[in-house]
């Protein structure tokens, strides 16, 4: 069974910033079907807004970013959030990520900011860095 995860926005942005890191490798593996992601409308809008704000430094056009967001949406399970526990975490955008993870019954949240998700274990969710998740995927093959 493929792992089912939520990608935090910082992982998506890191994958767009450099082709050499674990975040980019995860985006490639998503295209290969190695794992599954879930998104919600607010999470997709955050991916898009942050990427477009950083478009120049990422070396991407808004059309490029639209294509990446479309790709993520095509690959993802779409979750509708009917409940809010906010605030549970310190950052409201992290709460949004947690809500999708709970709704989609994901095992992992992949993020560079694992400390920001302290307490998510209560929901049966583990936080992993992109490198840790990449290692987990490689163990399973």
Biotite code that builds the C-alpha atoms (Angstrom):
import biotite.structure as struc

atoms = struc.array([
    struc.Atom([0.000, 0.000, 0.000], chain_id="A", res_id=1, res_name="UNK", atom_name="CA", element="C"),
    struc.Atom([1.354, 3.410, -0.966], chain_id="A", res_id=2, res_name="UNK", atom_name="CA", element="C"),
    struc.Atom([2.022, 5.901, 1.848], chain_id="A", res_id=3, res_name="UNK", atom_name="CA", element="C"),
    struc.Atom([-0.556, 8.679, 1.980], chain_id="A", res_id=4, res_name="UNK", atom_name="CA", element="C"),
    struc.Atom([0.831, 12.054, 3.076], chain_id="A", res_id=5, res_name="UNK", atom_name="CA", element="C"),
    struc.Atom([0.338, 15.786, 3.184], chain_id="A", res_id=6, res_name="UNK", atom_name="CA", element="C"),
    struc.Atom([3.091, 17.940, 1.730], chain_id="A", res_id=7, res_name="UNK", atom_name="CA", element="C"),
    struc.Atom([3.597, 21.137, 3.689], chain_id="A", res_id=8, res_name="UNK", atom_name="CA", element="C"),
    struc.Atom([3.994, 24.238, 1.542], chain_id="A", res_id=9, res_name="UNK", atom_name="CA", element="C"),
    struc.Atom([7.671, 24.561, 2.458], chain_id="A", res_id=10, res_name="UNK", atom_name="CA", element="C"),
    struc.Atom([8.344, 21.166, 0.846], chain_id="A", res_id=11, res_name="UNK", atom_name="CA", element="C"),
    struc.Atom([6.630, 22.155, -2.406], chain_id="A", res_id=12, res_name="UNK", atom_name="CA", element="C"),
    struc.Atom([8.557, 25.445, -2.519], chain_id="A", res_id=13, res_name="UNK", atom_name="CA", element="C"),
    struc.Atom([11.877, 23.721, -1.744], chain_id="A", res_id=14, res_name="UNK", atom_name="CA", element="C"),
    struc.Atom([11.188, 21.257, -4.560], chain_id="A", res_id=15, res_name="UNK", atom_name="CA", element="C"),
    struc.Atom([10.672, 24.158, -6.951], chain_id="A", res_id=16, res_name="UNK", atom_name="CA", element="C"),
    struc.Atom([13.757, 25.990, -5.690], chain_id="A", res_id=17, res_name="UNK", atom_name="CA", element="C"),
    struc.Atom([16.327, 23.247, -6.291], chain_id="A", res_id=18, res_name="UNK", atom_name="CA", element="C"),
    struc.Atom([16.534, 20.025, -8.272], chain_id="A", res_id=19, res_name="UNK", atom_name="CA", element="C"),
    struc.Atom([19.154, 18.600, -5.919], chain_id="A", res_id=20, res_name="UNK", atom_name="CA", element="C"),
    struc.Atom([17.267, 18.109, -2.664], chain_id="A", res_id=21, res_name="UNK", atom_name="CA", element="C"),
    struc.Atom([14.941, 15.546, -1.164], chain_id="A", res_id=22, res_name="UNK", atom_name="CA", element="C"),
    struc.Atom([11.925, 17.813, -1.762], chain_id="A", res_id=23, res_name="UNK", atom_name="CA", element="C"),
    struc.Atom([12.481, 17.763, -5.537], chain_id="A", res_id=24, res_name="UNK", atom_name="CA", element="C"),
    struc.Atom([13.040, 13.998, -5.440], chain_id="A", res_id=25, res_name="UNK", atom_name="CA", element="C"),
    struc.Atom([9.685, 13.641, -3.684], chain_id="A", res_id=26, res_name="UNK", atom_name="CA", element="C"),
    struc.Atom([7.928, 15.666, -6.374], chain_id="A", res_id=27, res_name="UNK", atom_name="CA", element="C"),
    struc.Atom([9.451, 13.363, -8.997], chain_id="A", res_id=28, res_name="UNK", atom_name="CA", element="C"),
    struc.Atom([8.394, 10.261, -7.044], chain_id="A", res_id=29, res_name="UNK", atom_name="CA", element="C"),
    struc.Atom([4.870, 11.658, -6.776], chain_id="A", res_id=30, res_name="UNK", atom_name="CA", element="C"),
    struc.Atom([4.761, 11.793, -10.567], chain_id="A", res_id=31, res_name="UNK", atom_name="CA", element="C"),
    struc.Atom([5.905, 8.154, -10.608], chain_id="A", res_id=32, res_name="UNK", atom_name="CA", element="C"),
    struc.Atom([3.106, 7.149, -8.217], chain_id="A", res_id=33, res_name="UNK", atom_name="CA", element="C"),
    struc.Atom([5.404, 6.113, -5.345], chain_id="A", res_id=34, res_name="UNK", atom_name="CA", element="C"),
    struc.Atom([3.080, 7.706, -2.782], chain_id="A", res_id=35, res_name="UNK", atom_name="CA", element="C"),
    struc.Atom([-0.194, 9.596, -2.575], chain_id="A", res_id=36, res_name="UNK", atom_name="CA", element="C"),
    struc.Atom([-1.027, 13.078, -1.360], chain_id="A", res_id=37, res_name="UNK", atom_name="CA", element="C"),
    struc.Atom([-4.182, 14.832, -0.293], chain_id="A", res_id=38, res_name="UNK", atom_name="CA", element="C"),
    struc.Atom([-5.038, 18.500, -0.611], chain_id="A", res_id=39, res_name="UNK", atom_name="CA", element="C"),
    struc.Atom([-7.856, 20.856, 0.250], chain_id="A", res_id=40, res_name="UNK", atom_name="CA", element="C"),
    struc.Atom([-8.851, 24.041, -1.536], chain_id="A", res_id=41, res_name="UNK", atom_name="CA", element="C"),
    struc.Atom([-7.199, 26.250, 1.130], chain_id="A", res_id=42, res_name="UNK", atom_name="CA", element="C"),
    struc.Atom([-3.972, 24.219, 0.973], chain_id="A", res_id=43, res_name="UNK", atom_name="CA", element="C"),
    struc.Atom([-3.812, 24.434, -2.829], chain_id="A", res_id=44, res_name="UNK", atom_name="CA", element="C"),
    struc.Atom([-4.441, 28.171, -2.655], chain_id="A", res_id=45, res_name="UNK", atom_name="CA", element="C"),
    struc.Atom([-1.567, 28.478, -0.185], chain_id="A", res_id=46, res_name="UNK", atom_name="CA", element="C"),
    struc.Atom([0.774, 26.486, -2.459], chain_id="A", res_id=47, res_name="UNK", atom_name="CA", element="C"),
    struc.Atom([-0.142, 28.824, -5.310], chain_id="A", res_id=48, res_name="UNK", atom_name="CA", element="C"),
    struc.Atom([0.086, 32.083, -3.347], chain_id="A", res_id=49, res_name="UNK", atom_name="CA", element="C"),
    struc.Atom([3.461, 31.330, -1.777], chain_id="A", res_id=50, res_name="UNK", atom_name="CA", element="C"),
    struc.Atom([4.937, 30.068, -5.060], chain_id="A", res_id=51, res_name="UNK", atom_name="CA", element="C"),
    struc.Atom([3.705, 33.091, -7.001], chain_id="A", res_id=52, res_name="UNK", atom_name="CA", element="C"),
    struc.Atom([5.055, 35.453, -4.327], chain_id="A", res_id=53, res_name="UNK", atom_name="CA", element="C"),
    struc.Atom([8.454, 33.798, -4.750], chain_id="A", res_id=54, res_name="UNK", atom_name="CA", element="C"),
    struc.Atom([8.210, 33.238, -8.516], chain_id="A", res_id=55, res_name="UNK", atom_name="CA", element="C"),
    struc.Atom([11.090, 35.511, -9.446], chain_id="A", res_id=56, res_name="UNK", atom_name="CA", element="C"),
    struc.Atom([13.540, 33.932, -6.991], chain_id="A", res_id=57, res_name="UNK", atom_name="CA", element="C"),
    struc.Atom([12.335, 30.459, -8.012], chain_id="A", res_id=58, res_name="UNK", atom_name="CA", element="C"),
    struc.Atom([13.025, 31.326, -11.646], chain_id="A", res_id=59, res_name="UNK", atom_name="CA", element="C"),
    struc.Atom([9.457, 30.449, -12.627], chain_id="A", res_id=60, res_name="UNK", atom_name="CA", element="C"),
    struc.Atom([6.656, 32.280, -14.368], chain_id="A", res_id=61, res_name="UNK", atom_name="CA", element="C"),
    struc.Atom([3.121, 32.351, -13.020], chain_id="A", res_id=62, res_name="UNK", atom_name="CA", element="C"),
    struc.Atom([2.183, 29.982, -15.841], chain_id="A", res_id=63, res_name="UNK", atom_name="CA", element="C"),
    struc.Atom([4.882, 27.559, -14.665], chain_id="A", res_id=64, res_name="UNK", atom_name="CA", element="C"),
    struc.Atom([3.469, 27.708, -11.154], chain_id="A", res_id=65, res_name="UNK", atom_name="CA", element="C"),
    struc.Atom([-0.059, 27.164, -12.451], chain_id="A", res_id=66, res_name="UNK", atom_name="CA", element="C"),
    struc.Atom([1.212, 24.023, -14.204], chain_id="A", res_id=67, res_name="UNK", atom_name="CA", element="C"),
    struc.Atom([2.827, 22.735, -10.991], chain_id="A", res_id=68, res_name="UNK", atom_name="CA", element="C"),
    struc.Atom([-0.322, 23.414, -8.967], chain_id="A", res_id=69, res_name="UNK", atom_name="CA", element="C"),
    struc.Atom([-2.417, 21.690, -11.648], chain_id="A", res_id=70, res_name="UNK", atom_name="CA", element="C"),
    struc.Atom([-0.067, 18.684, -11.480], chain_id="A", res_id=71, res_name="UNK", atom_name="CA", element="C"),
    struc.Atom([-0.395, 18.500, -7.689], chain_id="A", res_id=72, res_name="UNK", atom_name="CA", element="C"),
    struc.Atom([-4.177, 18.684, -7.950], chain_id="A", res_id=73, res_name="UNK", atom_name="CA", element="C"),
    struc.Atom([-4.240, 15.943, -10.591], chain_id="A", res_id=74, res_name="UNK", atom_name="CA", element="C"),
    struc.Atom([-2.140, 13.653, -8.396], chain_id="A", res_id=75, res_name="UNK", atom_name="CA", element="C"),
    struc.Atom([-3.979, 14.365, -5.158], chain_id="A", res_id=76, res_name="UNK", atom_name="CA", element="C"),
    struc.Atom([-6.994, 13.094, -3.325], chain_id="A", res_id=77, res_name="UNK", atom_name="CA", element="C"),
    struc.Atom([-9.248, 16.070, -2.676], chain_id="A", res_id=78, res_name="UNK", atom_name="CA", element="C"),
    struc.Atom([-10.415, 16.540, 0.902], chain_id="A", res_id=79, res_name="UNK", atom_name="CA", element="C"),
    struc.Atom([-13.291, 18.686, 2.024], chain_id="A", res_id=80, res_name="UNK", atom_name="CA", element="C"),
    struc.Atom([-12.927, 20.069, 5.510], chain_id="A", res_id=81, res_name="UNK", atom_name="CA", element="C"),
    struc.Atom([-16.180, 20.232, 7.462], chain_id="A", res_id=82, res_name="UNK", atom_name="CA", element="C"),
    struc.Atom([-14.678, 20.898, 10.871], chain_id="A", res_id=83, res_name="UNK", atom_name="CA", element="C"),
    struc.Atom([-12.073, 23.155, 12.409], chain_id="A", res_id=84, res_name="UNK", atom_name="CA", element="C"),
    struc.Atom([-10.131, 22.668, 15.617], chain_id="A", res_id=85, res_name="UNK", atom_name="CA", element="C"),
    struc.Atom([-8.312, 25.926, 15.390], chain_id="A", res_id=86, res_name="UNK", atom_name="CA", element="C"),
    struc.Atom([-6.254, 26.867, 17.068], chain_id="A", res_id=87, res_name="UNK", atom_name="CA", element="C"),
    struc.Atom([-4.491, 23.570, 17.749], chain_id="A", res_id=88, res_name="UNK", atom_name="CA", element="C"),
    struc.Atom([-1.011, 24.475, 16.512], chain_id="A", res_id=89, res_name="UNK", atom_name="CA", element="C"),
    struc.Atom([0.831, 27.780, 16.873], chain_id="A", res_id=90, res_name="UNK", atom_name="CA", element="C"),
    struc.Atom([0.509, 28.737, 13.194], chain_id="A", res_id=91, res_name="UNK", atom_name="CA", element="C"),
    struc.Atom([-2.958, 28.824, 11.582], chain_id="A", res_id=92, res_name="UNK", atom_name="CA", element="C"),
    struc.Atom([-1.539, 27.654, 8.241], chain_id="A", res_id=93, res_name="UNK", atom_name="CA", element="C"),
    struc.Atom([-0.151, 24.593, 10.022], chain_id="A", res_id=94, res_name="UNK", atom_name="CA", element="C"),
    struc.Atom([-3.624, 23.940, 11.444], chain_id="A", res_id=95, res_name="UNK", atom_name="CA", element="C"),
    struc.Atom([-4.892, 23.897, 7.856], chain_id="A", res_id=96, res_name="UNK", atom_name="CA", element="C"),
    struc.Atom([-2.326, 21.200, 6.975], chain_id="A", res_id=97, res_name="UNK", atom_name="CA", element="C"),
    struc.Atom([-3.291, 19.164, 10.040], chain_id="A", res_id=98, res_name="UNK", atom_name="CA", element="C"),
    struc.Atom([-6.993, 19.357, 9.184], chain_id="A", res_id=99, res_name="UNK", atom_name="CA", element="C"),
    struc.Atom([-6.350, 17.878, 5.739], chain_id="A", res_id=100, res_name="UNK", atom_name="CA", element="C"),
    struc.Atom([-4.147, 15.147, 7.231], chain_id="A", res_id=101, res_name="UNK", atom_name="CA", element="C"),
    struc.Atom([-6.859, 14.129, 9.695], chain_id="A", res_id=102, res_name="UNK", atom_name="CA", element="C"),
    struc.Atom([-9.682, 14.275, 7.142], chain_id="A", res_id=103, res_name="UNK", atom_name="CA", element="C"),
    struc.Atom([-7.678, 12.226, 4.634], chain_id="A", res_id=104, res_name="UNK", atom_name="CA", element="C"),
    struc.Atom([-6.461, 9.802, 7.317], chain_id="A", res_id=105, res_name="UNK", atom_name="CA", element="C"),
    struc.Atom([-2.835, 10.357, 6.349], chain_id="A", res_id=106, res_name="UNK", atom_name="CA", element="C"),
    struc.Atom([-0.030, 8.738, 8.306], chain_id="A", res_id=107, res_name="UNK", atom_name="CA", element="C"),
    struc.Atom([2.495, 11.490, 7.643], chain_id="A", res_id=108, res_name="UNK", atom_name="CA", element="C"),
    struc.Atom([2.898, 15.224, 7.263], chain_id="A", res_id=109, res_name="UNK", atom_name="CA", element="C"),
    struc.Atom([6.073, 15.933, 5.303], chain_id="A", res_id=110, res_name="UNK", atom_name="CA", element="C"),
    struc.Atom([7.588, 19.247, 6.376], chain_id="A", res_id=111, res_name="UNK", atom_name="CA", element="C"),
    struc.Atom([10.881, 20.942, 7.107], chain_id="A", res_id=112, res_name="UNK", atom_name="CA", element="C"),
    struc.Atom([9.299, 22.366, 10.278], chain_id="A", res_id=113, res_name="UNK", atom_name="CA", element="C"),
    struc.Atom([8.549, 19.233, 12.281], chain_id="A", res_id=114, res_name="UNK", atom_name="CA", element="C"),
    struc.Atom([8.637, 21.154, 15.580], chain_id="A", res_id=115, res_name="UNK", atom_name="CA", element="C"),
    struc.Atom([5.735, 23.306, 14.396], chain_id="A", res_id=116, res_name="UNK", atom_name="CA", element="C"),
    struc.Atom([3.547, 20.197, 14.368], chain_id="A", res_id=117, res_name="UNK", atom_name="CA", element="C"),
    struc.Atom([4.139, 19.141, 17.963], chain_id="A", res_id=118, res_name="UNK", atom_name="CA", element="C"),
    struc.Atom([1.118, 17.276, 19.270], chain_id="A", res_id=119, res_name="UNK", atom_name="CA", element="C"),
    struc.Atom([-0.140, 15.825, 15.996], chain_id="A", res_id=120, res_name="UNK", atom_name="CA", element="C"),
    struc.Atom([0.699, 12.383, 17.331], chain_id="A", res_id=121, res_name="UNK", atom_name="CA", element="C"),
    struc.Atom([-2.647, 12.612, 19.156], chain_id="A", res_id=122, res_name="UNK", atom_name="CA", element="C"),
    struc.Atom([-4.249, 12.114, 15.742], chain_id="A", res_id=123, res_name="UNK", atom_name="CA", element="C"),
    struc.Atom([-2.042, 9.167, 14.796], chain_id="A", res_id=124, res_name="UNK", atom_name="CA", element="C"),
    struc.Atom([0.021, 11.335, 12.454], chain_id="A", res_id=125, res_name="UNK", atom_name="CA", element="C"),
    struc.Atom([3.793, 11.481, 12.313], chain_id="A", res_id=126, res_name="UNK", atom_name="CA", element="C"),
    struc.Atom([5.827, 14.381, 10.945], chain_id="A", res_id=127, res_name="UNK", atom_name="CA", element="C"),
    struc.Atom([8.806, 13.603, 8.740], chain_id="A", res_id=128, res_name="UNK", atom_name="CA", element="C"),
    struc.Atom([11.295, 15.789, 6.922], chain_id="A", res_id=129, res_name="UNK", atom_name="CA", element="C"),
    struc.Atom([11.535, 15.272, 3.166], chain_id="A", res_id=130, res_name="UNK", atom_name="CA", element="C"),
    struc.Atom([14.791, 13.364, 3.680], chain_id="A", res_id=131, res_name="UNK", atom_name="CA", element="C"),
    struc.Atom([13.215, 11.071, 6.261], chain_id="A", res_id=132, res_name="UNK", atom_name="CA", element="C"),
    struc.Atom([10.204, 10.400, 4.040], chain_id="A", res_id=133, res_name="UNK", atom_name="CA", element="C"),
    struc.Atom([12.457, 9.767, 1.032], chain_id="A", res_id=134, res_name="UNK", atom_name="CA", element="C"),
    struc.Atom([14.423, 7.222, 3.113], chain_id="A", res_id=135, res_name="UNK", atom_name="CA", element="C"),
    struc.Atom([11.147, 5.555, 4.133], chain_id="A", res_id=136, res_name="UNK", atom_name="CA", element="C"),
    struc.Atom([10.088, 5.270, 0.493], chain_id="A", res_id=137, res_name="UNK", atom_name="CA", element="C"),
    struc.Atom([13.448, 3.785, -0.439], chain_id="A", res_id=138, res_name="UNK", atom_name="CA", element="C"),
    struc.Atom([13.162, 1.197, 2.358], chain_id="A", res_id=139, res_name="UNK", atom_name="CA", element="C"),
    struc.Atom([9.816, 0.061, 0.953], chain_id="A", res_id=140, res_name="UNK", atom_name="CA", element="C"),
    struc.Atom([11.216, -0.618, -2.527], chain_id="A", res_id=141, res_name="UNK", atom_name="CA", element="C"),
])
